[in-house]
Amino acid sequence: MKKKSPVVLLQISNFASGLGNSIVMITIPWLILERTGSPAFAGLVAAISALPGILVSPIGGWMVDHIGRRTVSISADLLSAVSVAAFPIVAATFGLSDLSILLIALLGATFDPAGYTARKTLLADVAMASDADLDHLNGIHDGTMGVAWIFGPAVGAGLIASVGAVNSFWFSAALFLIAALVISFLRVGDSGKDSRELAKLTGEKTDKSLRIGAKTLWDDKLLRTLSVALLIIAAVYLPTEAVVLPTYFENVDNPSGLGFVISALAAGSAVGSFGYGWISARVKRKTLIRMILMGSAVSIIPMAFLPPLPVLMLAGFLLGLSWGPYNPLISTLVQQRVPAHLQGRVFGVQTAVFYAAPPLGMVLAGLSVEAFGIRATYIVLAGVLSITSILVLLTKSLRSNF
């Protein structure tokens, strides 16, 4: 049991941080709508809050590589706790204004990418300390995060109903403190530091710059292909959750239907992530990536025609199930193909890519829905995702074993 304690501690921190973020995600727009009644301002805050993920993620990755994985993880969650607690503190002292809400939301979003990246890099150290299979552990990590995002919105809604939007932030702050406290008890090595010191001993020149993360990712043809695929697919898929489906269910006056479909997608993704360790031991990675991309392409097509709710939920679950293993797979590939002292910066670049794609896709999807309608937009998005999946499968880097 003692040998498995690093796994338990890391996943408690992972779950607590994910739950805290998912509660904040629903509480901030609710607070804005409650105080200002402006959906436009709520959308503006959401869009601006995505900027730190794009700009700060590479810096967070650099800090992970140079300051230390555990230190950055703890610091990021402590700072997230402070930023979230600022909502009720400012409300009680000066009163919340549009500007203060925007600034606090922006501040909070600044620290999340560094904590996320630090926990990703800690996985290899935890696997080594607990003698755990890295594939299996990556699946557990992403699955646990998925579960947190399944329950978070419901917990957030319950807190808003019981204690109000402003006081709900205290609960999120406590979760971030728990995430930091748990990692403070984590006793594992730092393979990034060890790798950096070994490189110095052998006379290998180490690049300390930010740009080496992007260069390393680009120079590896396999990781480059999978990251570009993630960029395009995220830009195409996430607008369906954020724009297309909400618009559809609002038009048919069925908000609970939207909740059921999003929950089905999230549940499928969590199951797929948890199952990654099991399936990776039985299926070649080359075959698995084909299953992921083809399964995602096939599953989204019936959703695009907006069938009855049970069919939409089933297709959503299958889409999530198909895509679920993708993130743990690409995490394993980074951990195995990138030197440990560069992994923070590579994960940081991947996080920035993921943050960068959706805003543009959401804007274009919103304009398309207004101009051409929901169904036509959804069919085009599904077509682009399917074509992208097929083109990725035809690339040379995915035709060989890896």
N, C-alpha and C positions, 0 to 999 in steps of 0.2 A: 504493500500500500504506500509506503514511504517513497518508493521509486516512482510511483505514479503521481505523487503530489504536485510536481511541477506542471503536469498536464492539467490537473484540476484547478490549480491557482491561475494559470493563464486563461483558462476558459471561463472562470468566474469573472475575471477582469474583462474579458472579451464580451461576455453577456451583459455585465453591468454597464459598460461603456456604450454598447449597442442599444440597450434599453433606454439609457439616459438620452442618447441622441434621437431615438425614434419618438420619445415623449416630447422633446423640444420641437421636433419637426412639426407636430400637430398643434402644439401649444402656442407657438409664435404667431402663425396665421390667425388662430382663434382670438388671441389677444388683440391683434391688429383690427380684426373685423369687429370685435366687441367694443373697442375704444374709438375707432375711426369710421367703421362701416364702409371702408374703401377696399374692394377687391383688387383694384389697380395697385394700391400701395402694398397690399399683401404680396402680390406678384412681383413687384419691384424689389421688395426685401428678399424674397426667395431667390430672385435672379442675382442680386448683388452678393448674397451670401454664398453663392457658388464660386465667386471670384477667388477667395482665399485658397480654395482647393486647387485651382489652376496655378496660382502664383506661388503659394507657400509649400505645396507638396514636395517639389524638388529640394527646397531648403530644409524641410523636415527630414528628408532622406539623407542629406548631407550631415545634419546634426546626429542622426542615428549612427552613421559611419564614424563620426569623429568624437562625439561626446559619449556615446554608449547606448545600447539598445534599452536596457532596463532604466537608466536615468531619464532618457527621453520619454519613455512610456509613462513613468510616474509623474514627471513634470507636466506633460501635456494634459493628463487627466486632472491634476491639481489646478492648472490654469483654466481648464474647461469648467471645473466646479465653481471657481471664482467668477468666471464670466456669466455663468447661468444664474448664480446667486445674485448677480448685479441687478437682474430684473426686479425682484421684490424689494431689494435694498433701495434702489433708485426710486421705485414707486412709493416707498414709505417715507423717504426723505425729501426728494425734490419733485416727485411726480413724473410719470412717464410721458414723454412727448414723442411725436413721430421721429424726430431726429435721434433721441436717446434710444428708442427701440431699434432703429436701423444700426446705430453704432454698436450697441451691445450684441445684436445678432451677428454683425460683421466680426466683432472681436471673438465671439464664441466659435465661429466657423474657422478662425485662424489656427486654432490649436488641434482640431480633430484629425487633420491629415497626418500630423507627426505621430500622434498616439497610435493611429491605425497602422502606419508603416512600421513603427517600433514593435508592435505586437506581431506583425507579419515576420519580421526578422528574428524575433525571439523563438519562433516555432522550431527552427533548426537546432537551437541550443537546448530547448526543452525536449525535443526528440532524442538528442544525444544523452541528456541527463537521465531520462526516464526509460531509455532503451526502447523507444516507440518507433513504429514504422512511420516515416515522414509522409508518405502518401495518405495513410490513414489519419494522421494528425491534422494535415491540411484540410481534409474533408470534414473532420470534427470542428475545426476552427470556423470554417465558412458556414457550416450547418448551424452552429451555435449562434453566430451572428444573424443568420436568417431567422432563427426562432425568436431572437430578441426583437427583430423588426416585424415579426408577425404579431407579437403581443403588445409591443410598445404603443401603437396608436390606440388600442383598446384601453390600455392602462391610462394613457394620457386623457382620453375622453372621460374615463371614470373620475380621474382627479379633477378635471375641469368642472364636472358636474357636482362634485362633493366639496371641494375647497376653493374652487375658482381658478382662473387661468394664471394669475400672478403667483399664488401660493403653490401651484403645481411645480414651479421651477425649483422649489426647495427639494422636492423629491428627486429631480434630475441631478441637482448638485450633490445630494447624498450618494447617488449611484456612482457619480464620477469619483467621489472620495473613496468609495469602496473599491473601485477599479484601481486607483492608485495605491491604496493600502495593501491590497492583495499582492500586487507586483512587488511591493517592498519586502514581502516575505519570500519571494521567489529567489532561490539560490541555484543559479545555473551559470555556466561559463559564458563568455562573449566570443563567439567564433570570429566575429568581425575584427575585434581587437587582436585576437591571436593570429589571424591571417595577415593583418597589417604588420605586426611585429615580425612574423616569419618572412614576409617580403623584404623587410629592412635588413634582416640578418643575412639573407641570401643575395643582397645587393640589388634586388629588383626595384626599379623605379616605380613609385606609387603616385598616381595622379590624385591630388587632393581637391580638384576643382568640382564645381557643380555639373559641368557639362559632360563629365565622364559617364554619368548615369545614362544620358541620352545616347552617347556614342556607343557604350557597351551594348545597349539594347538594340541599336540600329545595326551594329556589326554582326550580331548573331541573327542569321537569316530566319531561323525558326521563331525566335522570340519576336523579331520584327514583324513577321507575317501574322502571328497570333495577336500582337498588340494593335496592329493596323486593323485587323478583323474586329477586335474589341471596340476600337474607336468608331468604326462604321456601324456596327451592329447596335452599340449603345446609342448612337445618334439617331438610329432608325427606330429602335424598340422602345426606349424610355418615353418618347413622346406619346406612344400609344397608351401608356399608363397615366401620364400626367395631363394629356390634352384630349385625345380621341375618346377613350372610354368614359372619362368624366362627362364630356359633352354629350355623349350618347345617352348615358343613364340620367342625366339632368333633363334631356329632352323627353324621355319616356317617364319621367318623375318616379324613378326607382333608385334612390340612393343606397338602399340596402343591397341591391343587385351589384352595384359597383364594389361594395365592400366584400361581397362573396367572391367576385371574380379576382380581385386583388389578393384576397386571402388564399384562393386556390393557386394562383401564380406563386405566391410566397411559400406556401406549403410544399408545392412541387419542387421548388428550388432548394428548400431545406432538405427534403428527402434525397434529392440528387446529390447535394453536397455531402451529406452524411454517408451516402452509398459509394462515394468516390473511392475510398480506401479499399472497399470490398471488390468493386468492379475493376480497379486498376491492377489488382493482383491476378485477375483472370483474363483480362483483355489487353492486347497491345495498345500502347498509347496512340499509335497511328490509327488503329481501328476505333479507339474511343473518341478521338477528335472528329472522325467521320460520323459516328453515332450522334455526337453532340450537335454538329452543324446541320446534318440532315434531319435529325429529330426536331430541332428548333424551326427549320424551314417548313417542314410538313405541318407542324402543330399550329403555326401562326396563320396558315392559309384559311382554315375554317373560321377562325376568330374574325378575320377581316370581313366576312360576309354577315357578321353580327347575327348568329343563329339564336334560338331560344336560350334562356339563361342556363339550364342544366348542361347543354352542349357547349356553351361558351365557357362555363366553369371547368368542364372536363378537358377541353382543349387548352385552357389556361394552365391547368395542373400539369398536363403533358408537356407544355412549353417550358414551364419552370423545371420540371423533372429532367428534360433534355438538357437545359442550359446549366443546371446545378453543378455538374462536375467541372465546368470550364474554369472557374476561378481557382479551385484547389489544384487543378492540373497545371495551370500556368504558374502558380506559386511554386509547385514542386520543381518545375523546369528552371525557374530562376534560381532556386536554392541549389540545384545540382549543376547548373551550367555557368553561373556567375560567381567569381571569387567572393568569399564572405565579406571582405572589407569594402565591396562595392554594392552589396545587395540593398542597403538602405536607399542609395541614390537611384538604383534601377526600379525598386518598388515605388519610390517617390515619383519618378517620371510616369510610371504606369498609372498611378493614382491621379496625377495631373491630367493625363490623357482621358481618363474616365470622367473626370469633372468637366473637361473642356467640351466634350462631344454633345451632351444633352441640350444645353441652352440653345444652340443654333438650331438643332433639330426641332425643339419645342416651338421656337418662333415660326419656322417654316411650316410645321404641322398646323399651328393655329391659323396661319394665313390660308393654308390649303383648305381647312375645314370650313372657314368662312366663304371661300371662293367656290369650292367644288363639292362640299358636303362631307359628312362623316364617313359614309361607306366608301366613296371613291378614294378619300385620303388613306383610309385603313388598307384598302386593296393595294394602293401604290406602295405604302410602307412595307406591307407584307411581301410584295414582289421584290422590292429592293433588298430586303433581308434575305430572301430565298436565293436571289441571284448572287449576292455577296457570299453566301455560304458555299454555293457551287464553285465560284471563282477561287475562293480560298482553298477548297479541296483540290483544285487543279494545279496549285503552286508546287514547284519542285521540292521545296523544303518539307512539305507534308507527305510526299510520296515515299520517302525513305523512313526507316525505323528510327525512333528517337526515344 
